[in-house]
Amino acid sequence: MSPIGVATSCDILYKTVCVAEFADGEEIIAIDEPCDENSKFYIIDTGEASVTIRKDGVMKQVAMLAEGKCFGETAILNDQPRNAT
C-alpha cells in the first residue's frame, strides 16, 4: 500500500474514534450491523471485550481482547457490515 493509502486509512479511523464506557456484558457492536457514518472504531483502555462470531447458526466466542487491543476497523475500512459481535 502506498503512503497515501495508509494516510487515508488512518484519517478514516481517526474520525471514528471516541471515548465511551460500557457496562459488563453490554454489546458494543453486533454482527452484520451495517457500517455507516456513525460507526465507531474502538481501542480498549481498561477492561476486556469478548469477540463472538456466528458459526453453523450458533454464536461462538473466538477471542477475548484486553487493554491496548482494538476492534471495529475492518467494517469501517472496507465499508462492510460488522463481522463479529
Backbone torsions as a table, in degrees:
resi	resn	phi	psi	omega
1	MET	NA	138.6	-179.5
2	SER	-75.1	158.8	177.3
3	PRO	-55.7	-33.8	178.4
4	ILE	-64.7	-42.8	177.5
5	GLY	-62.1	-41.1	178.3
6	VAL	-63.9	-45.9	179.5
7	ALA	-61.0	-40.4	179.3
8	THR	-62.8	-45.0	178.9
9	SER	-62.2	-43.5	178.6
10	CYS	-62.8	-41.7	178.1
11	ASP	-60.8	-43.2	179.8
12	ILE	-60.8	-48.5	-178.9
13	LEU	-66.8	-39.7	179.6
14	TYR	-55.9	-40.1	-178.2
15	LYS	-71.5	-13.9	-175.6
16	THR	-104.9	-1.8	-178.4
17	VAL	-86.2	137.5	175.0
18	CYS	-147.7	165.9	176.4
19	VAL	-93.0	129.4	179.2
20	ALA	-151.4	152.6	175.5
21	GLU	-117.8	144.2	-179.3
22	PHE	-130.2	146.3	177.9
23	ALA	-77.9	156.0	175.4
24	ASP	-54.3	130.3	177.7
25	GLY	82.6	-5.6	-179.5
26	GLU	-71.3	134.8	177.6
27	GLU	-77.2	126.0	-177.3
28	ILE	-92.8	-49.1	173.0
29	ILE	-133.9	158.5	-177.7
30	ALA	-121.1	140.4	177.7
31	ILE	-55.5	139.4	-179.5
32	ASP	72.4	1.1	175.6
33	GLU	-62.3	129.8	-179.2
34	PRO	-66.4	150.1	176.3
35	CYS	-93.4	130.3	178.2
36	ASP	-144.9	-168.4	-176.8
37	GLU	-66.1	-13.5	178.5
38	ASN	-97.7	-2.1	-179.2
39	SER	-66.4	145.8	-176.8
40	LYS	-119.6	156.0	174.0
41	PHE	-109.9	134.2	-172.8
42	TYR	-118.5	138.1	171.8
43	ILE	-122.2	125.0	-176.1
44	ILE	-78.9	118.2	178.4
45	ASP	-87.8	-48.6	176.7
46	THR	-140.0	150.7	178.1
47	GLY	91.3	-161.3	-177.3
48	GLU	-139.5	160.2	175.2
49	ALA	-135.9	130.8	177.2
50	SER	-86.2	138.8	178.5
51	VAL	-113.3	124.4	179.4
52	THR	-126.3	148.5	175.9
53	ILE	-127.6	164.4	176.0
54	ARG	-95.5	122.2	178.4
55	LYS	-132.0	122.5	-177.6
56	ASP	54.4	37.7	177.1
57	GLY	79.1	3.7	-178.1
58	VAL	-120.7	136.3	176.6
59	MET	-76.4	131.0	-176.5
60	LYS	-133.5	131.0	176.9
61	GLN	-71.5	129.2	-179.0
62	VAL	-116.8	-12.4	179.6
63	ALA	-162.5	158.5	171.1
64	MET	-127.7	115.1	-177.6
65	LEU	-94.5	137.6	-178.4
66	ALA	-115.1	-175.3	-178.5
67	GLU	-49.8	135.2	179.1
68	GLY	90.9	-15.0	178.7
69	LYS	-84.4	160.3	-179.3
70	CYS	-132.7	162.8	177.5
71	PHE	-158.3	162.3	177.9
72	GLY	99.7	-6.9	-175.0
73	GLU	-76.0	-31.1	-175.3
74	THR	-59.6	-48.0	-179.7
75	ALA	-62.8	-41.0	-178.2
76	ILE	-67.9	-48.2	-176.8
77	LEU	-69.7	-29.6	-178.0
78	ASN	-102.3	0.8	-178.0
79	ASP	49.0	53.5	-179.4
80	GLN	-130.2	162.3	175.5
81	PRO	-61.1	158.8	178.0
82	ARG	-59.6	140.3	-177.8
83	ASN	-102.7	3.6	178.7
84	ALA	-158.2	165.5	175.1
85	THR	-112.3	NA	NA
